[in-house]
């Protein structure tokens, strides 16, 4: 997949974090001439343009991208909430939009939808649960757009749990499914890795991994269903 064109240069920190978490290759540009100069041989995969807070520069770039001999698409616009009412007059400049500060899940989902609709690019294999995003291709994890520094086994444990939200697993099952049947470590290995994961998730999100007393661990919340 070719790189996404991103405006402005540098982009807002939250947006860079979101794109990195979703593992979309991207390159920031300052204007249309820079966009033309840095364009990959096979063209840009699409564009993410921040209009909110950038005056008319973002919209001006969108116009130039749409007026090209081969109009650039898909184009995702990022706007301030206060500007939503003005978008009706500019519908020809973008394919979809998000509000400044959108989550990894929302930006990733909207880009994936646009790529699917236009037949361009590649949809990344992601697990997204609330503020948490796991990229299964690159072994990257991010929380609220912030990359998590995980060891391989911490990532594997989090990936397994996040793949089965709401389901309870005993320590023995986690040992066999994550570490493998040939692993001879005790159940304490699971407890140590859970503790480290919670510390890296931080106090606000540590409860994504719940302890089920006398049983084991569960990722995410579960709705009570009476028997």
C-alpha positions, 0 to 999 in steps of 0.5 A: 500500500502506498503512503497516505498524504497527510496535512499539515506538516507536522500533523497533530500528535493525536492524528499521527498516533492514530495513523501509526496505531492503525499501521497506515503508512503516511507522509505529511505535506505542507502544501499542494506543491510539496504533495506533488513533489513527494507523490509516490510513483503509483500515486498517493493511497489517499489523503487525510486533511486537517481543515479545522484550526488551519484556516482555509489552507486545508480546504484549499489543498482539498480543492487542488487534490480534487482538480488534478487530472486524476482526482485524489480519492479517498479523502478524509477530512478532519474538522473541528466540531464547530465547523460541522455546519459548514460542510454541506457547502463543501461536500465535493471536497471530501469523501468522509470526515471525522472530528478532531480528536477522533479515536483509533477505532473511528479513524481506522474504520472510516479509512477502511470503509473508504478503501473498500468503497474505492477499491484502493489500498489494504485493510489492516487486520485490527482488533479494536476495543474501546480505546485499545487497538491491536494491529495483528500484522505489525504486532503494534498496540496503542491506547487512545492513539498512544503506542504501548511498549509491550514485550512479545508475550505481553502482546500475545497475551493481550491479543488473545484476551482481546480476541475473546472479550467477555470470556473467562479463561483460567490460568492453565488455559492461558498458559496452554493457548498463549505460551504453548503446551510445551511451556513448563512455567507455572500459573504465576507466569500468567499473573506476572504478565497480567500485572505488567499489562495492567501497569502499562495500560495505566490506572484508567484502563487497567480494568480492561483486564478483570480478575474473576475470583477463583477462576482466572481472567476476562478481557472487557465487560460482560452483560449478565444473561440470566439462565 
